[in-house]
Amino acid sequence: MIIMTRRWTEKQRSWLTLLGLWALLLVMACTRPLALPDEGRYAEVGRWMLMSGDWLAPRLDGMPFFHKPPLLHWLQASSFAVWGVHPWSARLVPALHAGLMLLAVYLATRDTQGEKTAQRTIWILGSSLGFLIGGQYVNHDMLVASWVSIAIWAFAAAFRQHGKPDARLALLGFAACALGLLSKGLIGLVLPGLVLLTWLIWTNQTRRLWQLPWIRGLLVFCAIGLPWFIEGQKHYPELFNYLIVGQHFSRYTGGSFNNQWSWWFYPVVIVLLLFPWSMILVGTVAPRKWLHSWRHERTAVSNRWSSLLWIWLLVITAFFSLPKSKIVGYIFTVLPPVACLAAMTWQRWTETGRVNARWFTVLLLASLGLSIGANWAAGRHSLKRSSHDVAHVLQCHLDPAERVYAVGAYPYDLPFYAQLTQALIVLEDWDEARKSSGDNWRRELFEAGDFDLKAAKNLQPISALLDPAENSWLVTPNDFDSQSLPTGWSRNFKGLAWTLWQFNRSAAKGPPTTQDKRLPGC
């Protein structure tokens, strides 16, 4: 009996690696609750879009939420329609874009460096914290990072051939910039432009810029990227001022936003997101050698690829290091060039016998173990702030006509987990909040309410607790002072981070009841 064994080609191994790493990402996306505030916020915006049928204005707590353009929310609403409403289907959208980024870096590296280096690149990127954690995180960062990467690859590949740039690849670049614009705004256009312009100047190719199919490219860009902005501005006249001026220029140049860090923040984050692979690149840092090589060999065709990768890394890191406000996800756009540079360095080391090939497997296992462990730790941390347990009880017993109040904080994930069909009534001293709120949940809500005064009726003063409708519900943080509640409220369930109360008019003569009147399970 002859046993036939199949010998996989290197290309087939690469495709299996791509599928395997993406499958691992999807499995990890099932294993933790929504992280707050980002994942709770953006998952709920997508759910509300599907429920309301309003595909023009993303809405938070029923009010227009224009912090970012709508591509994430469109795709999430579509995902919910197909797969149902739960955290995994919310995470499917960034996971698809992470897979797209991995595919793009593989194809681009294979085309320029060969199959072996391309295969190592996808192992490095696909096993990293940046891919396996950032690639399932529900916000706009992985979407824009993916489209920026594709735009840079496409335009750079268009310039590879002699003579006129490849028009089809250039048009793909214009389309990717438009999708980047719809993902997170102007950086979807600005970042590819800065990287490519710097690269063309460095490699003495600027005259080829004029050979791009500008008319067709701009038509493609405008057809994809501008209709939502035009229609949104028509219905909400303050959209441009809020989204472009406020959320772009003011956030970039201002000093009043959250997460303020010094210049060293992103270099450290890059090392951590690709650790331990990033240490390969750190070990090659030799500024004098770089300067000598770039000064004398920068225009050589053989050096254009490595020049592009270094310029990509340095320009975008410098761009995001200038503002005071810094968020980890902004730097996802440089993960592909770092992974590729690390793979190219490892390939040189193996060819010269500097390292044993087995060490690659050791680093790979370390990277995978670190990512899986970090995912588990992130899930444990998220439980400390999650309202999923309270939402489950509420979902079991809430009548669709009953209203739910929130005071003390905004439970971003509660409407999503409880599948609320009406917006939360959020109680706060809103006049004082307008005067003193910084970059926090209060500002998000009252600025959203300014776009729709009818929907802004969900923002009410704390005095609304004095006379709510019978059987109304209330959620408060566990550290909320229950003695400040009016009479008639009784505590029904205390979860890990939030407490659920219910109003009973017959009990309104006494103080709030803090002994749990536990509701039966579903």
C-alpha positions in Angstrom: 0.0 0.0 0.0 1.4 3.3 -1.0 0.6 6.3 1.1 0.5 9.5 -0.9 1.6 12.6 0.8 1.0 16.0 -0.7 3.9 18.4 -0.8 2.7 22.0 -0.5 4.3 24.7 -2.6 5.6 27.8 -0.9 2.8 29.8 -2.4 0.2 27.4 -1.1 1.8 27.5 2.4 1.6 31.3 2.3 -2.1 31.2 1.5 -2.7 28.6 4.3 -0.8 30.9 6.6 -3.0 33.9 5.7 -6.2 31.9 6.3 -4.9 30.4 9.5 -3.9 33.7 11.0 -7.2 35.3 10.0 -9.1 32.4 11.5 -7.2 32.8 14.7 -8.1 36.5 14.8 -11.8 35.6 14.3 -11.7 33.0 17.1 -10.0 35.5 19.5 -12.7 38.1 18.7 -15.3 35.8 20.3 -13.7 35.5 23.6 -13.9 38.9 25.3 -16.7 41.4 26.1 -16.8 44.8 24.5 -14.1 47.2 25.7 -15.2 50.6 26.9 -15.7 53.2 25.8 -14.7 52.7 22.2 -16.2 49.3 21.4 -19.4 49.9 23.3 -19.9 53.2 21.5 -19.2 52.1 18.0 -21.0 48.8 18.2 -24.1 50.6 19.4 -23.8 53.2 16.6 -23.9 50.4 14.1 -26.8 48.7 15.8 -28.8 51.9 15.9 -28.2 52.5 12.2 -29.6 49.1 11.4 -32.6 49.5 13.7 -33.4 53.1 12.7 -32.8 52.7 9.0 -31.0 56.0 9.0 -27.9 55.4 6.9 -27.0 59.0 6.6 -26.4 60.1 10.2 -24.6 57.7 12.6 -26.3 58.0 15.9 -25.3 57.6 19.5 -28.2 57.3 22.0 -30.5 58.3 19.1 -28.6 61.5 18.3 -26.4 62.3 15.3 -22.8 61.4 16.1 -20.4 62.9 13.6 -17.0 62.3 15.2 -16.0 60.1 12.2 -17.3 59.3 8.7 -19.7 56.4 8.4 -17.9 53.5 6.6 -17.5 51.5 9.8 -21.1 52.0 10.7 -22.4 51.1 7.3 -20.5 47.9 7.3 -21.4 47.0 10.9 -25.1 47.5 10.2 -24.7 45.2 7.2 -22.9 42.7 9.4 -25.6 42.8 12.0 -28.3 42.3 9.4 -26.5 39.1 8.2 -25.0 37.6 11.4 -27.1 39.1 14.2 -26.3 41.7 16.8 -23.5 40.5 19.1 -19.8 41.5 19.7 -18.4 39.1 17.2 -20.4 40.5 14.3 -19.4 44.0 15.4 -15.7 42.9 15.3 -16.1 41.2 11.9 -15.7 44.6 10.2 -12.2 45.5 11.5 -11.2 41.8 11.3 -12.0 41.8 7.6 -9.9 45.0 7.1 -7.0 43.4 9.1 -7.2 40.4 6.8 -7.2 42.8 3.8 -4.1 44.5 5.2 -2.4 41.2 5.7 -3.2 40.1 2.1 -2.0 43.4 0.7 1.3 43.3 2.5 1.8 39.7 1.3 1.1 40.5 -2.4 3.2 43.6 -2.4 6.2 41.9 -0.7 6.0 38.8 -2.8 6.0 41.0 -5.9 9.2 42.8 -4.8 11.1 40.5 -2.5 10.0 37.0 -3.3 7.9 34.3 -1.7 10.1 33.5 1.3 10.3 37.1 2.5 6.6 37.6 1.9 5.8 34.5 3.9 7.9 35.7 6.8 6.2 39.1 6.6 2.8 37.7 7.1 4.0 35.5 10.0 5.5 38.6 11.6 2.5 40.9 11.1 -0.2 38.2 11.6 1.1 36.9 14.9 1.6 40.4 16.4 -0.4 42.2 19.0 -1.1 44.9 16.5 -2.9 42.4 14.2 -4.5 39.9 16.6 -5.7 42.6 19.1 -6.0 45.7 17.0 -7.5 43.8 14.1 -10.6 42.9 16.1 -11.0 46.1 18.0 -14.2 47.9 17.1 -13.3 51.4 16.0 -12.1 53.2 12.8 -8.4 52.7 13.2 -7.9 49.3 11.4 -10.2 50.4 8.6 -8.2 53.5 7.7 -4.9 51.7 8.3 -5.9 49.1 5.8 -6.9 51.6 3.1 -3.9 53.8 3.6 -1.7 50.8 3.2 -3.4 49.7 0.0 -3.2 53.2 -1.4 0.5 53.4 -0.7 1.2 49.9 -2.2 -0.9 50.6 -5.3 0.6 54.0 -6.1 4.2 52.7 -5.4 3.5 49.6 -7.6 2.2 52.0 -10.3 5.6 53.7 -10.4 7.6 50.4 -10.6 7.5 50.1 -14.4 9.5 52.4 -16.6 7.7 55.1 -18.6 4.2 56.1 -17.6 2.8 54.8 -14.3 0.3 51.9 -14.5 -3.1 53.5 -14.7 -5.0 50.6 -13.2 -2.9 50.5 -10.1 -3.1 54.3 -9.8 -6.9 54.2 -10.0 -6.9 51.5 -7.3 -4.8 53.9 -5.2 -7.3 56.8 -5.7 -10.2 54.4 -4.8 -8.3 53.3 -1.6 -7.8 57.0 -0.6 -11.6 57.6 -1.0 -12.4 54.6 1.2 -9.8 55.8 3.7 -11.6 59.2 3.7 -14.9 57.4 4.5 -13.1 55.4 7.2 -11.7 58.2 9.3 -11.6 61.4 7.4 -8.8 63.4 5.8 -5.9 61.2 7.0 -7.1 58.6 4.4 -5.9 61.0 1.8 -3.2 63.0 3.6 -1.1 60.1 4.8 -0.7 58.3 1.5 0.0 61.7 -0.1 2.8 62.6 2.4 4.4 59.2 2.2 4.4 59.0 -1.6 5.4 62.6 -2.2 8.4 62.2 0.2 9.4 59.0 -1.5 9.2 60.4 -5.0 11.3 63.4 -4.0 13.8 61.2 -2.3 14.1 58.8 -5.3 14.1 61.7 -7.8 10.9 60.7 -9.5 8.8 63.8 -9.0 8.4 64.5 -12.7 6.5 61.2 -13.0 3.7 62.6 -10.8 2.3 64.5 -13.7 1.9 61.2 -15.6 -0.7 59.8 -13.2 -4.3 59.6 -14.6 -5.3 62.6 -12.6 -8.7 63.3 -14.2 -9.9 59.7 -14.1 -8.4 59.2 -10.6 -10.1 62.3 -9.2 -13.4 61.2 -10.7 -13.0 57.8 -9.0 -12.1 59.5 -5.7 -15.0 62.0 -5.8 -17.5 59.3 -6.9 -16.7 57.1 -3.9 -15.6 59.6 -1.2 -17.7 62.7 -1.6 -21.5 61.8 -1.9 -21.9 61.2 1.9 -20.2 64.5 2.8 -22.3 66.4 0.3 -25.6 64.8 1.4 -24.7 65.1 5.1 -23.8 68.8 4.8 -27.1 69.4 3.0 -29.1 67.9 5.9 -26.8 69.0 8.8 -25.3 72.4 7.9 -22.8 72.3 10.8 -21.3 68.9 9.7 -18.3 70.3 7.9 -17.4 72.7 10.8 -17.8 69.9 13.4 -16.2 67.0 11.6 -13.5 68.6 9.6 -12.6 71.7 11.6 -13.4 70.4 15.1 -12.5 66.7 14.9 -9.6 67.1 12.5 -7.8 70.4 12.7 -8.7 71.3 16.3 -7.9 67.8 17.6 -4.6 67.8 15.7 -3.5 71.2 16.9 -5.3 71.6 20.2 -4.1 70.8 23.7 -7.4 70.1 25.5 -8.1 66.5 24.3 -7.5 63.3 26.2 -4.5 60.9 26.0 -1.7 63.5 26.0 1.8 62.0 25.7 5.3 63.1 24.8 7.1 62.5 21.5 8.5 59.1 22.5 5.0 57.6 22.8 4.7 56.1 19.3 8.2 54.7 19.0 7.5 52.7 22.2 4.0 51.7 21.0 5.4 50.4 17.6 8.0 48.3 19.5 5.2 46.8 21.7 2.7 46.2 19.0 5.2 44.1 17.0 7.2 42.7 19.9 9.3 40.6 19.8 9.7 41.0 16.0 10.4 44.7 16.4 13.6 44.0 18.2 15.0 42.7 14.9 14.6 46.1 13.5 15.8 47.9 16.6 19.0 45.9 16.4 19.7 47.2 12.9 19.5 50.9 13.8 22.7 52.6 12.6 21.9 56.2 11.6 25.3 56.9 10.1 25.0 53.8 7.8 21.5 54.9 6.8 22.6 58.4 6.0 25.6 57.2 3.9 23.4 54.7 2.0 20.6 57.1 1.4 22.9 59.9 0.4 24.8 57.9 -2.2 22.3 55.2 -3.3 18.8 56.7 -2.7 18.1 57.0 -6.5 19.1 53.4 -7.3 16.1 51.4 -8.5 17.2 48.5 -6.3 16.8 50.6 -3.1 13.4 52.1 -3.9 11.5 49.5 -2.0 13.4 49.8 1.3 13.4 53.6 0.9 9.6 53.5 0.6 9.3 51.3 3.7 11.5 53.5 5.9 9.9 56.7 4.6 6.5 55.2 5.3 7.5 54.4 8.9 9.2 57.7 9.6 6.8 60.1 8.0 3.6 58.7 9.5 5.3 58.3 13.0 6.4 61.9 12.8 2.9 63.1 11.6 1.2 61.5 14.6 3.9 62.4 17.1 3.3 66.2 16.6 -0.1 66.5 18.3 -0.3 66.3 22.1 -3.2 63.8 22.0 -2.0 60.4 21.0 -4.0 57.1 20.8 -2.5 53.7 20.1 -4.6 52.8 17.1 -3.5 55.8 15.1 -0.2 54.1 14.5 -1.6 50.9 13.0 -0.8 52.4 9.6 2.9 51.7 10.1 2.6 48.0 11.0 3.0 46.8 7.4 6.3 48.5 6.7 7.8 47.5 10.0 6.8 43.9 9.5 8.2 43.9 6.0 11.5 45.5 7.1 11.9 43.0 9.9 11.3 40.1 7.4 13.8 41.5 5.0 16.4 41.9 7.8 15.8 38.3 8.9 16.1 37.1 5.3 19.6 38.7 5.1 20.6 37.2 8.4 19.6 33.7 7.3 21.4 34.0 4.0 24.6 35.1 5.7 24.3 32.5 8.5 24.0 35.1 11.2 21.0 33.3 12.8 19.6 29.8 13.0 16.3 29.4 11.2 14.8 27.7 14.3 14.9 31.0 16.1 12.2 32.3 13.9 9.9 29.6 15.2 10.8 30.5 18.8 9.9 34.2 18.1 6.7 33.2 16.4 5.5 31.1 19.3 6.4 33.9 21.7 4.5 36.4 19.6 1.4 34.2 19.4 1.5 33.5 23.1 1.9 37.1 24.0 -1.1 38.1 21.7 -3.4 35.3 23.1 -2.4 36.2 26.7 -3.0 39.9 26.1 -6.5 39.1 24.6 -7.4 37.1 27.7 -6.1 39.9 30.0 -8.0 42.6 28.0 -11.2 40.5 28.4 -10.7 40.3 32.2 -10.1 44.0 32.4 -13.2 44.9 30.3 -15.4 42.9 32.7 -14.6 45.4 35.5 -16.4 48.2 33.6 -18.9 46.2 31.5 -22.7 46.5 32.0 -23.4 43.2 30.2 -24.7 41.4 33.3 -27.1 44.3 34.1 -28.1 44.5 30.5 -29.0 40.7 30.4 -31.4 41.2 33.4 -32.9 44.3 31.8 -33.3 42.6 28.4 -35.3 39.8 30.1 -37.8 42.0 31.9 -38.0 45.3 30.0 -41.3 46.1 28.3 -40.6 47.9 25.0 -42.8 50.8 26.2 -40.8 51.3 29.4 -38.0 53.8 29.6 -34.5 53.4 30.9 -32.6 56.2 32.7 -28.9 56.5 33.4 -27.3 58.8 35.9 -23.7 59.1 37.2 -22.1 57.9 34.0 -23.0 56.7 30.5 -23.1 52.9 30.1 -21.8 52.7 26.5 -22.4 49.0 26.1 -25.8 48.7 27.9 -28.0 49.6 24.9 -26.1 47.1 22.7 -26.3 44.2 25.1 -29.9 44.9 26.2 -31.0 45.5 22.6 -32.9 48.6 23.6 -35.4 49.9 21.1 -35.5 53.4 22.7 -32.7 55.7 23.6 -31.5 55.9 27.1 -32.6 59.0 29.0 -29.3 60.4 30.4 -29.6 62.5 33.4 -27.0 65.2 34.2 -26.7 68.9 35.0 -26.3 69.7 31.3 -25.9 73.5 31.7 -23.0 72.9 34.0 -21.6 70.2 31.7 -21.5 72.6 28.7 -19.3 74.9 30.8 -16.9 72.5 32.4 -16.8 69.2 30.4 -13.6 68.2 28.7 -13.2 65.5 26.2 -15.6 63.0 27.8 -19.0 61.3 27.4 -20.9 64.4 28.5 -19.5 66.4 25.6 -20.1 63.6 23.1 -23.7 63.5 24.1 -24.6 67.2 24.2 -22.7 67.9 21.0 -24.6 65.1 19.3 -27.8 66.6 20.6 -27.0 69.9 19.1 -27.5 68.3 15.6 -31.0 67.1 16.5 -32.9 69.1 19.1 -35.8 66.6 19.1 -33.5 63.7 19.8 -31.7 65.8 22.4 -34.8 65.4 24.7 -33.1 62.2 25.8 -30.7 64.5 27.8 -32.6 65.6 30.9 -31.9 67.1 34.3 -31.5 64.8 37.3 -34.8 66.1 38.6 -36.5 63.9 36.1 -36.0 61.1 38.6 -38.6 62.7 40.9 -41.6 61.7 38.8 -40.8 59.1 36.2 -43.4 56.8 34.6 -44.4 53.7 36.5 -42.0 50.8 36.2 -39.2 53.0 34.8 -35.7 51.6 35.1 -32.5 53.2 36.2 -28.8 52.2 35.8 -26.1 53.7 38.0 -22.4 53.0 38.5 -21.8 50.8 41.6 -20.0 53.7 43.3 -23.0 56.0 42.8 -24.4 57.5 46.1 -27.7 55.8 46.3 -28.8 58.1 49.1 -29.1 60.9 46.6 -31.9 59.0 44.7 -35.5 60.2 45.3 -38.0 57.9 47.0 -39.7 55.1 45.0 -36.6 53.5 43.5 -35.7 50.0 44.6 -32.5 48.1 43.7 -33.2 45.0 41.7 -29.8 43.8 40.6 -26.2 44.7 41.4 -23.7 43.7 38.7 -19.9 43.8 38.6 -19.8 47.5 37.7 -23.4 48.8 37.4 -26.6 48.6 39.5 -30.2 48.3 38.1 -33.1 50.1 39.8 -36.8 50.1 39.2 -39.4 52.7 40.1 -42.5 51.8 42.0 -44.9 54.6 42.8 -46.4 52.7 45.7 -43.0 52.7 47.4 -42.5 56.4 46.8 -43.2 57.3 50.5 -40.1 55.7 51.7 -36.3 56.0 51.0 -34.7 54.1 48.1 -34.6 50.4 48.8 -31.1 49.0 48.5 -31.9 45.4 49.3 -32.0 43.5 46.1 -35.4 42.5 44.8 -33.9 40.0 42.4 -35.8 39.5 39.2 -36.4 35.9 37.9 -34.1 34.8 35.1 -35.1 34.6 31.5 
